[in-house]
Amino acid sequence: MNKKVILVGVSGSDKNFEYTMVELANLAEANHYEIKDVVKQNIDRINKATYVGKGKVEELKQIGEMLQVDAFVINDELTASQIRNLEEELEKEIIDRTALILAIFAERAKTREAKLQVEIARLKYELPRLSNSDEVFDQQSGKTGLANRGSGEKKIESDRRIIKNQIRHLTSELEEIVQERETRRRKRKKNEIPVVSLVGYTNAGKSTTMNGLVNQFSKSAHKQVFEKDMLFATLETSVREIILPDNKQFLLTDTVGFVSKLPTHLVKAFRSTLEEAKEADLLLHVVDYSDENYKAMIETTEATLLAVGVKDVPVLYIYNKADQVSGAEYPVLQEEGLIYSAKDEASLAMLTEEITKKIFTGYKETSYLIPFDRGDIISHLNEHAHVLFQDYTEEGTKLRVELSPADYERFQSFQLK
């Protein structure tokens, strides 16, 4: 049975407040909650004790009893004392935005790495709330004598130690996985294959875009990544090799989607996953063009990327879901970026062309004469370069090729003068 909830938000100075409330509803639905009502308060600052003002607390209590809800879902991260005070006043469960997002991430996590990242974030979120709730426990236990009070404190310290040890243990395990990925990343750099990383808001169409490109250049069904019209459909970083008809190659990576007010602990936990974007040669910033709040989504994505150290990486803004925008022309390249649909072949072709322009700028066209005993070079060029012409002469194999700067330097001694 789905949990019945009331959504609660305080506007404060947030210019995107109305959208964050819409987003909160989407998050609540993603966590299978049944929304019975939405209550907003337009005040300059959040109440330090109860989040909303005293009068609004009374109003919430009445609405909660009338609608017989199970919980109140709050649009911000609350302190332990705010949660405690609200639960005492409203006599209902209080779920703040951070706890809600953590719950969704926990359900979506499939790989060991994603599960570790979410669990670390959850424990870090719970740790300060445990210590604050313990203060109440100390005071309560003090009523029955000092002996009980002391034993209560010892148990609390023990609980804190257990959580801290869990965090250390899980972080250590995560580090091992991160090192493995770093090793793979170094190998890719050694092979000098460009990396293109998809970034953007959750549900903007990153996975659909990746699948579209994979489908264009690989018919292997197993290379498709999971996609669904839902928030945080996947938390895993996917890497796919794209080989174009002219043998130009690049690696396409998909990263976890973003959302406004993404919990700090969660951002930190997923920092290692987002390293793929940090080391990329090009970022494809996927934007949901059909959402009227897409500019706010762009700001959130840019702020989150900056928070994890992703900067000075070339960006191509690609505005997806143009097929859902009435009267929109696509595919079309405009000053702000590419307007396209990830489900449209012409759009994917134009996207591929733009990617090619940006990451293969140093490619050169030249002629070679390769001795017959260097078949390894012929094989390499046929696999990694665009062979425009090939002929056999008495001296060896003559080729005209377009190739990467690294291969140009590597085979310079075989160039025809």
Residue, then its C-alpha position, 0 to 999 in steps of 0.5 A: m500500500n502506497k504511503k499517503v503524504i502531504l508535500v510542504g515547501v517554504s519559498g524563501s529566496d529560491k527563484n525556482f521555488e515553484y519548479t522545485m515543488v513540481e520536482l518534489a512531486n515527481l520525486a515523491e511519485a518516483n518513490h511510490y508515494e500518494i500525494k494528498d495535498v501540497v502546502k506552500q508558505n511564502i516567507d523570507r526564511i525557513n523557521k529554524a525550529t519547525y521549518v514552517g511558521k508556527g501558524k502553518v504547523e497548526e494548519l498542517k496538523q489539521i490537514g494531516e488529520m483530515l486527510q489521514v496521511d502517513a507522512f509530510v514530505i519537506n522540500d528541503e533538507l532538515t536538521a535533526s531538531q527540525i525533524r524532531n520538532l515537526e514529528e512531535e507537533l504533527e504526530k506524523e513521519i517527517i521525510d525531508r528532500t534528502a531522505l527522499i532522494l536517498a530512498i530513490f537512489a537506494e532502490r535504483a542502485k544495481t551495481r556494487e559501486a552504486k550501492l556503496q555510494v548510496e549507502i555511504a551517503r545514507l550513513k553520513y546523512e544519518l550520523p548527525r541526526l543520530s547524535n542529535s536524537d541521542e541528546v534527547f535520549d540522554q535527558q530522558s534516561g537522566k530522569t531515572g538516575l545517573a547510572n542509566r544516563g551514563s549507560g545511555e551515553k555509552k550506547i550512543e557513542s557505540d552507535r556513532r562508532i559503528i556508523k563511522n566504522q561502516i563508513r570507513h569500511l565501505t569507503s575503502e571498498l569503494e576506493e578499490i573499485v575507483q582504482e580499477r576504473e582509474t586503471r581502465r581510464r589510463k589505458r584508454k588515454k594511452n590508446e588515445i581514444p577521445v572520450v565524450s561524456l553525456v551529462g545533464y538533468t535526470n530524465a533529459g534523455k542521456s541514455t536514449t541518446m547513448n542508445g541511439l548512437v550505439n544503434q547507429f554504429s553497433k547492432s549488438a543488442h547487449k550494448q544498449v543501456f537501460e532507459k525509461d521515462m522516470l527519474f534516476a532510471t540508472l545510476e551506473t556509468s556506462v561506457r560504449e565504443i563508437i566506431l564511425p564508418d571512416n574508422k574514427q573512434f571515440l568512447l561515449t560515457d553516460t553519467v548519473g543524472f542531476v536534480s535540484k538540491l541534490p544532497t551534498h553527501l550524494v554528490k560527494a559519494f558519486r564524485s568518483t563516477l563523475e570523474e568520467a566527465k572531468e576527464a572527457d574531451l567533450l561534454l554533451h550537455v543533454v537538456d530536456y527542451s520540452d520542459e519549460n524549466y529547462k534553463a533552471m535545469i541547465e543551471t543546476t547541472e552546471a553548478t553540480l559539475l562545478a562542485v565535483g571539479v568538472k571545468d575547462v572541458p569543451v561543452l556542446y549543448i544538445y536540446n533533446k525531445a524537440d519532437q515533443v515541442s509544438g512547432a519546433e524544427y529539428p534537427v537544427l544547429q543554433e547558436e546555443g546548441l543542437i535542437y534534436s530528438a534522440k529518437d530521430e535518425a537525422s538528429l543523431a546523424m547531425l549530432t555525430e557530425e558535430i561531435t566529429k568536428k569537435i574531437f577530431t580536429g587534429y586529423k591529417e591526410t597523408s600518403y604512405l609506402i609500407p614495406f610488405d613485411r610490415g603487415d602490422i602497420i597495414s592492419h593498424l591503419n585499416e582498423h584505426a584510420h580512414v583509408l582513402f586509397q590503397d594499392y600494391t607496388e613493387e616496393g610495398t603497399k601504397l596508401r592514402v589515409e586520414l589519421s589521428p595526430a598520434d598515428y601521424e607522428r608514429f608512422q612518419s618515417f613511412q610517409l611518401k615525400 
